[in-house]
Amino acid sequence: MPVDICRVTSVSKTTNSTPDISQTPLSTVSITNGSCIMNKLCRQLSIESPGPVVKNCVFNFFVPIEDTPALGARIEIVCAGACYRRRDRSASFSSMSSVASDLSDYCASVASSQSSPAHAAVREGSLFPGFEVAGVIESLGNEINEENNCGLHIGQRVIVYPFEEAPAGYAELLVVPDLKYVVPIPDHLPISVAAMLPTGALLAMNAVFKAHDVVIEMLKERSSDANDSKKKCKILIVGTGGLALWAVRIASYHFASTGANNYIDVTVASLRDEGFRLATEMKSVSVVQWNECLYEPQLIERTQNMCGGPVDVVIDFGTTSRSLHRSLHCLSKVGVVLVSEEVAERLLPKFSRLLSETQQKIIPIPTGSIKQLHDLVNLVAEKKIQPPPYSVFPCEQASEVIQKLCNSEIPGRAILRFRDIE
């Protein structure tokens, strides 16, 4: 049985284990919070930062939930991806498996700066709040009619675009204020696959599109040089978690369908052995392993040898100062590194001086648009883009899933299932 969420931090009970929800009746309350009316008390799952002190990082709460907004909807959550995005937007969109090699350092800083049930107090949302969600429409607002329902109806399978102030998705119900954020999914698309699309896959898609735009501009500048114009542009994708695996698949399809594979070569810098194995599934993509046991000059030399020299564009999902520093050294003098906006906010100040001394650029990439999400759903549903490996777990196993992710024991993505509809 799933859990519930709201934007209010009221809590009536907490526990360090996952109780039998079927024996716990949901209370009905009446709470006014500004213009929001709360009429139901539900259960929310919160996944906090694992670390050396916090061993049990999964908690349960009773929280009130809003009524369905007049022009919005309430979604019954079926599946939620185990994504890695902080409420304060200062960290990465990537899945935990994308940054598992650096998780211990990252979690230490988080544990000291974030309040949580294991520390001082209960805070709104969770460190892993479930922004990748798929479910069915439970109810529509009382002002929704045939003219403004966007083709949506109660019982329809949907995913939710990660809008600003989106509530956590590790819940039984998720409140969406506007139907424009609700994206329908075809009946033949597995809902577990659809749950991976709203953040990780969408960000990867936007990064690939931006990389293509950058390459086109570079080729325009090279057109005056006959020798240079014949050279292919080289793109390096850094990482082997969910983001990188989506980016490789999206790039393979997009460059082939647009003819860009005639002037673009793609290489993947794998951060782990299992990622190396997964990345080699893509026959059109070269792979170089970034073994953290080697010295930086060795890794840079290995990468440039594999790529045939410095690369033109890096899509860096490594999310650390070390990986970004390495990416810049693998880059040509006028090259571009693309990173997510959340990572850029944290890392760009550290590289401002270095960038001022070179002609290289670091460009932040936003999540992507709602239109791109619609297009992505269709491409995956039509099997033009194959999803990366993933595993589905009951939400009751969330604690075990987090530990396995920290130990890099789950290849690809991890999906939490809150109810069965298929």
C-alpha positions in Angstrom: 0.0 0.0 0.0 1.5 3.3 -1.0 2.0 6.6 0.9 1.0 10.3 0.7 2.5 13.7 0.5 1.7 17.4 0.8 3.5 20.7 0.9 2.8 21.2 4.6 5.2 19.8 7.2 2.7 18.7 9.8 3.5 15.2 11.0 1.3 13.1 13.3 3.6 10.1 13.5 7.0 8.8 12.5 8.6 5.4 12.5 12.0 3.9 11.5 10.4 0.9 9.8 7.8 0.2 7.2 4.6 -0.8 9.1 1.6 -2.7 7.8 -0.2 0.2 6.2 -3.3 -1.9 5.5 -3.9 -2.1 9.3 -3.4 1.7 9.8 -6.6 3.6 8.9 -6.2 7.0 7.2 -7.6 9.8 9.3 -9.6 12.7 7.9 -8.7 16.2 9.0 -9.6 19.7 8.0 -6.6 22.0 7.8 -6.4 25.4 6.1 -3.1 26.5 4.7 -3.6 29.8 2.8 -5.9 28.8 -0.1 -5.2 25.1 0.3 -7.7 22.9 2.0 -6.4 19.6 3.5 -9.1 17.0 4.1 -7.2 13.8 4.2 -4.3 12.4 6.3 -2.1 10.1 4.4 1.2 8.3 4.6 4.4 9.6 3.0 7.7 7.7 2.4 10.8 9.8 3.0 14.3 8.7 1.9 17.0 10.6 3.6 20.7 10.8 3.0 22.5 7.6 3.7 25.8 8.0 5.5 28.2 6.8 8.2 25.9 7.9 11.0 22.5 7.5 9.4 22.1 3.7 8.7 18.3 3.5 8.3 17.5 6.3 5.8 13.9 5.4 5.1 11.1 6.9 7.2 7.3 7.0 7.1 5.0 9.9 8.1 1.3 10.8 8.3 0.8 14.1 6.4 -2.3 16.0 5.2 -2.8 16.3 1.5 -4.5 19.0 -0.6 -7.9 18.7 -2.2 -7.7 18.5 -6.0 -7.0 22.0 -7.4 -9.8 23.5 -9.4 -7.8 23.4 -12.7 -5.5 20.6 -11.7 -5.5 16.9 -10.8 -4.5 14.4 -8.2 -2.4 11.5 -9.4 -2.3 8.0 -7.7 1.4 7.1 -7.9 2.2 3.7 -9.3 6.0 3.9 -9.9 8.7 6.4 -8.8 12.3 6.4 -9.9 14.9 6.4 -7.3 16.2 9.8 -8.4 18.9 12.0 -6.7 17.7 15.6 -6.6 17.6 17.8 -3.5 14.7 20.0 -2.6 17.0 23.1 -2.5 18.0 22.4 -6.1 21.7 22.5 -5.3 22.5 19.0 -6.3 22.1 16.8 -9.3 19.2 15.3 -11.2 21.1 12.1 -11.8 20.2 8.8 -10.3 22.1 7.7 -7.2 23.9 5.1 -9.3 25.3 7.9 -11.4 27.2 9.3 -8.5 27.7 6.2 -6.3 31.5 6.5 -6.5 31.4 9.9 -4.9 28.3 9.4 -2.7 30.2 9.0 0.6 31.9 12.4 0.3 28.6 14.0 -0.9 26.5 12.5 1.9 28.8 13.7 4.6 28.3 17.3 3.7 24.6 16.8 3.3 24.2 15.1 6.7 25.8 18.1 8.4 23.7 20.7 6.6 20.2 19.1 6.3 17.7 18.5 9.1 16.1 15.1 8.9 14.1 12.6 11.1 17.4 11.1 12.1 18.8 14.4 13.3 17.1 17.5 14.6 13.7 17.8 13.1 11.4 16.8 10.3 11.7 18.9 7.2 9.5 19.2 4.1 10.0 16.6 1.5 13.0 14.2 1.4 16.5 14.2 0.1 15.3 11.8 -2.6 11.8 13.1 -3.1 10.7 11.1 -6.1 10.5 13.6 -9.0 10.3 10.8 -11.5 6.7 9.5 -11.1 4.1 7.7 -13.1 0.6 6.8 -12.1 -3.1 7.2 -12.9 -5.4 10.3 -12.6 -7.4 9.9 -9.4 -9.5 13.1 -9.8 -9.7 16.2 -11.8 -10.5 19.8 -10.5 -14.1 21.0 -10.4 -13.4 23.6 -13.1 -12.1 21.0 -15.6 -14.4 20.4 -18.6 -14.2 19.0 -22.1 -12.8 22.2 -23.4 -9.9 22.5 -21.0 -9.2 18.9 -19.9 -6.2 18.6 -22.4 -7.6 15.3 -23.5 -7.1 13.8 -20.0 -9.6 11.8 -18.0 -9.9 10.0 -14.7 -8.1 6.7 -14.7 -5.7 7.6 -17.5 -2.0 6.6 -17.1 0.3 9.6 -16.9 3.6 11.0 -15.9 4.2 14.4 -14.3 6.6 17.1 -15.6 9.0 18.2 -12.8 7.5 21.7 -12.4 8.8 24.2 -9.8 7.7 23.4 -6.2 6.6 19.9 -7.3 5.6 17.9 -4.3 7.4 14.6 -3.5 6.4 11.6 -5.5 7.1 8.8 -3.0 3.4 8.9 -2.1 0.0 7.5 -2.7 -1.2 10.8 -4.1 0.5 13.7 -5.9 -1.3 17.0 -6.4 -0.6 18.8 -9.7 -1.9 22.4 -9.9 -2.2 22.6 -13.7 -3.0 19.9 -16.3 -0.2 21.2 -18.6 2.2 19.4 -16.3 0.5 16.1 -16.8 1.7 14.0 -19.8 -0.4 11.0 -20.9 1.5 7.7 -21.7 0.4 5.1 -24.3 -1.2 1.9 -23.1 1.7 -0.2 -24.5 4.4 1.7 -22.7 5.2 0.0 -19.4 4.5 2.4 -16.5 7.8 1.4 -14.9 9.7 2.7 -18.0 7.5 5.8 -18.1 8.5 6.7 -14.6 12.1 7.1 -15.7 11.3 9.8 -18.3 10.4 13.0 -16.5 13.8 14.1 -15.1 16.8 11.9 -15.9 15.8 10.9 -19.5 14.5 14.4 -20.2 17.7 16.1 -19.0 19.8 13.7 -21.0 17.7 14.4 -24.1 18.1 18.2 -23.7 21.8 17.8 -23.2 22.2 15.8 -26.4 20.1 18.3 -28.3 22.3 21.2 -26.9 25.5 19.3 -27.8 24.2 18.9 -31.4 23.5 22.7 -31.5 27.0 23.4 -30.3 28.6 21.1 -32.9 26.6 22.8 -35.7 28.0 26.2 -34.6 31.5 24.8 -34.5 31.2 23.3 -38.0 30.0 26.7 -39.3 33.2 28.3 -37.9 35.3 25.5 -39.5 33.7 25.9 -42.9 36.3 28.4 -44.0 39.1 25.9 -43.4 38.9 23.1 -46.0 41.1 20.7 -43.9 39.3 21.4 -40.7 35.9 21.1 -42.2 36.5 17.4 -43.1 37.2 16.5 -39.5 34.5 15.0 -37.4 33.4 16.6 -34.1 34.0 14.5 -31.0 31.5 14.3 -28.1 32.5 12.7 -24.8 29.7 11.5 -22.4 30.9 11.2 -18.8 29.2 8.8 -16.5 27.5 5.4 -16.4 24.4 6.0 -14.2 20.9 6.7 -15.4 21.7 10.0 -17.0 24.7 8.8 -19.1 22.9 5.6 -20.2 19.9 7.6 -21.4 22.2 10.1 -23.1 24.0 7.4 -25.0 20.8 5.9 -26.3 19.2 9.2 -27.2 22.4 10.3 -28.9 22.6 7.1 -31.0 19.0 7.6 -32.2 19.1 11.4 -32.6 22.4 11.5 -34.5 21.4 8.6 -36.8 18.0 10.0 -37.6 19.4 13.5 -38.4 22.4 12.3 -40.3 24.7 13.9 -37.6 26.5 10.5 -37.2 28.3 11.4 -40.4 30.1 14.2 -38.7 29.9 13.3 -34.9 31.8 10.6 -33.0 30.6 9.7 -29.6 32.7 8.2 -26.8 31.6 7.3 -23.3 33.9 7.7 -20.3 32.8 4.9 -17.9 33.1 5.5 -14.2 32.7 1.9 -13.1 33.3 -1.6 -14.4 29.6 -2.4 -14.6 29.0 0.8 -16.5 31.7 -0.1 -18.9 29.8 -3.4 -19.6 26.5 -1.6 -20.1 27.9 1.1 -22.3 29.4 -1.5 -24.7 25.9 -2.6 -25.6 25.8 0.5 -27.9 27.9 -0.7 -30.9 28.2 2.7 -32.5 29.8 4.2 -29.3 33.4 4.0 -28.2 34.2 3.4 -24.5 37.0 4.5 -22.3 37.2 3.5 -18.6 37.9 6.1 -16.0 39.5 4.0 -13.3 39.8 6.2 -10.3 42.9 4.3 -9.2 44.9 5.8 -12.0 46.6 9.3 -11.9 44.9 12.1 -13.7 47.5 12.5 -16.5 47.0 8.7 -17.3 43.2 9.1 -17.5 43.4 12.2 -19.7 46.0 10.5 -22.0 43.9 7.4 -22.2 40.8 9.4 -23.1 42.5 11.5 -25.8 44.0 8.3 -27.3 40.6 6.7 -27.5 39.0 9.9 -29.0 41.8 10.6 -31.4 42.8 13.8 -29.6 41.0 16.4 -27.6 37.2 16.4 -27.8 35.0 19.2 -28.9 32.1 18.7 -26.5 31.8 17.0 -23.1 28.4 16.1 -21.6 29.5 15.6 -18.0 27.2 13.7 -15.7 30.0 13.0 -13.2 28.8 15.8 -10.9 32.1 16.3 -9.1 34.9 18.8 -9.3 37.3 16.0 -10.1 35.4 14.7 -13.1 34.7 18.3 -14.4 38.4 19.2 -14.0 39.3 16.0 -16.0 36.7 16.8 -18.6 38.2 20.2 -19.2 41.7 18.7 -19.7 40.2 16.3 -22.3 38.7 19.3 -24.1 40.0 21.3 -27.1 40.9 24.9 -26.5 37.6 26.2 -27.7 35.6 23.3 -26.5 32.4 23.2 -24.4 31.4 21.2 -21.4 27.7 20.7 -20.7 26.5 20.1 -17.1 23.1 20.2 -15.5 22.0 23.5 -14.0 22.1 22.1 -10.4 25.7 20.9 -10.8 26.7 24.2 -12.5 25.3 26.2 -9.6 27.6 24.3 -7.3 30.7 23.9 -9.4 31.0 26.9 -11.7 32.4 29.2 -9.1 35.3 26.8 -8.6 36.3 27.0 -12.2 35.7 30.6 -13.0 39.4 31.5 -12.8 40.4 28.6 -15.0 37.8 29.4 -17.6 38.9 33.0 -17.7 42.4 31.9 -18.7 41.1 29.6 -21.5 38.6 29.8 -24.3 36.7 26.9 -23.0 33.1 27.1 -21.8 30.9 25.4 -19.2 27.2 25.6 -20.2 24.4 24.8 -17.7 21.7 22.6 -19.2 18.1 22.8 -17.9 15.9 19.8 -17.4 14.0 20.2 -20.7 10.6 21.4 -21.9 7.2 19.8 -21.6 7.1 19.4 -25.4 10.4 17.5 -25.3 8.9 15.2 -22.6 5.9 14.5 -24.9 8.3 13.8 -27.8 10.4 11.5 -25.5 7.4 9.5 -24.4 6.4 8.8 -28.1 10.0 7.9 -29.1 10.3 5.4 -26.2 6.8 4.0 -26.7 7.6 3.5 -30.4 10.8 1.7 -29.3 12.9 4.1 -31.3 14.8 4.8 -28.1 15.5 1.9 -25.9 15.5 2.5 -22.1 18.6 1.6 -20.1 18.5 -1.5 -17.8 16.3 -1.0 -14.7 14.9 -3.0 -11.8 11.6 -2.6 -10.1 11.2 -3.1 -6.3 8.2 -2.9 -4.0 8.3 0.4 -2.0 8.5 -1.6 1.2 12.1 -2.5 0.1 13.1 1.1 -0.2 15.8 0.9 2.5 17.4 -2.1 0.9 17.3 -0.5 -2.5 19.1 2.6 -1.2 21.8 0.5 0.3 22.3 -1.4 -2.9 22.5 1.8 -4.9 25.2 3.1 -2.5 27.1 -0.1 -3.1 26.6 0.1 -6.9 24.8 -3.3 -6.8 21.9 -2.3 -9.1 22.8 -1.9 -12.8 21.0 1.0 -14.5 18.0 2.5 -12.7 16.0 1.5 -9.7 12.2 1.9 -9.7 10.0 1.8 -6.6 6.5 0.4 -7.1 3.7 1.7 -4.9 0.8 -0.2 -6.3 0.0 -2.8 -9.0 -2.3 -1.8 -11.9 -0.8 -4.0 -14.6 
